[in-house]
């Protein structure tokens, strides 16, 4: 028996059962679901950080699916999140220039 204690995609229990094993699941409360989604985001972001070129798209898709679930849980659409990201990029810029802030020095007087 392997303990996982983590949020999984809806189809995972059926995949486990099709393999002849018995998944034991519970339905989370609203507050536990949000916490589990945030934990899942950390998990998937860490996997993305370790991804190779061949697994990058799959790992990025996993992060996106968690973001989609977080948006839905908050009553938002992916389109609304994208619009907010676009507005923020228009106001503060995106990450296209690959800028890395090393430090901020005091103004010359």
Secondary structure, 3 states (H helix, E strand, C coil): CCCCCCCCCCCHHHHHHHCCCCCCCCCCCHHHHHHHHHHHHHHHHHHHHCCCCCCHHHHHHHHHHHHHHHHHHCCCCHHHHHHHHHHHHHHHCCCCCCCCCCCCCCCCC
